[in-house]
Amino acid sequence: MMDSMKTRAADLLHHRSAGLKKGDPISLPIVPAATFHLPEVAGASHFYGRNGMTTWEAVEEQLSLLEDAPCVSFPSGMAAISAALMATLKVGARLIIPADGYYVTRVLSQGFLVPFGVEVVEIATSDYAAYDFSGAAVVYLETPSNPGLDVVDITAVSARAHAAGALVVVDNTTMTPLLQRPLGLGADLVVAADTKAPAGHSDVLFGHVAGRDAGLMARVRDWRRLSGAVPGPFEAWQVHRGIETLELRLERMCASAGVIAERLAAHKAVANLRYPGLAGDPSYAVSKAQMAGFGFLIGFELADEARAEQFLSECPYIVQSTSFGGTHTSGERRARWGDKVAPGFIRLSVGIEPLEPLWQAMEAALNA
């Protein structure tokens, strides 16, 4: 990981330290307040829970340190994605989204944005490099894509999109701001599901939007306030606690993923493996240039649906789960959700288990 990211990881652990007074709790307090004492409104730091709470603001401070930009928190990743799209689109606008990215973004776009008069154009992640963005209002990309792990050159795409007059929104869920910072590569807004690796313990939904344009971020905050899409204080506390160990967990997860990807690629039962950190991966060069690490997700295919399901059920160290980024290694056959992948395609999220016991269990399940 780059030294600057290490410094940010250290800073976030102490982001509250300077403000602590004698006798204050070191752990972030949970403040479950919907209303506040208001003998008069002028000068009040808080006045209603839908407008702001100290516990989410502490999480936003952490995320702002990592993103190097203002952040607005939300009760889920999809709430953050919705806010970014509602803040940047209007009737008649053209939206470019990945045809092979997170499927719920496509469902939202087709089910709600199209009826509201937005033109939605779906293209493959690999096509962003040469696509003509003329007429687009928003170019939305996800890199690496979920679940195929194709990678987009954010700097190049952002430059072309801006030249066409479009804003650029990047879903950075798979990488987190410790491994990739799209705002520094030209994006206008970043969205992410902090449900995944930042919270890290598979027990809370959360998301955020980050951006450096004050006008855009004001729109995002207004959407949160007016729509009521606000996180709860306990959930914010859970995410704050999770982020404190994010750098440590990512170090183990990414290191293990790199080794496991190499071993899976060499196994006779495995085909079409994708991991950005492998030198032979089509995304390796771009990934190395714009990421501080290669992540913890691996995509690969087994012979068919039955073989994939057998592997997942027989490996005792793989939790069958539809999310990723948790402490436990998890995997699922993504075709069951309608993703355009082979029936035997598996998305594997490597957790923090010790490497060798994890691999031995996987190898045994592959050889069964």
WOUR-V254676 format. One record per helix or strand. SS is the DSSP state (2 for helix, 1 for strand). FROM is the first residue (numbers start at 1). TO is the last residue. If there is no record, write none. Layout:
BEGIN
ss=SS from=FROM to=TO
ss=SS from=FROM to=TO
END
This chain:
BEGIN
ss=2 from=3 to=13
ss=2 from=17 to=19
ss=1 from=35 to=35
ss=1 from=48 to=48
ss=2 from=54 to=67
ss=1 from=70 to=74
ss=2 from=77 to=88
ss=1 from=94 to=98
ss=2 from=103 to=113
ss=1 from=119 to=123
ss=2 from=125 to=127
ss=1 from=138 to=142
ss=2 from=154 to=163
ss=1 from=167 to=171
ss=2 from=176 to=179
ss=2 from=182 to=185
ss=1 from=189 to=193
ss=1 from=207 to=211
ss=2 from=214 to=227
ss=2 from=233 to=243
ss=2 from=246 to=265
ss=1 from=271 to=274
ss=2 from=284 to=290
ss=1 from=297 to=301
ss=2 from=305 to=314
ss=1 from=319 to=320
ss=1 from=330 to=333
ss=2 from=334 to=337
ss=1 from=345 to=349
ss=2 from=355 to=367
END
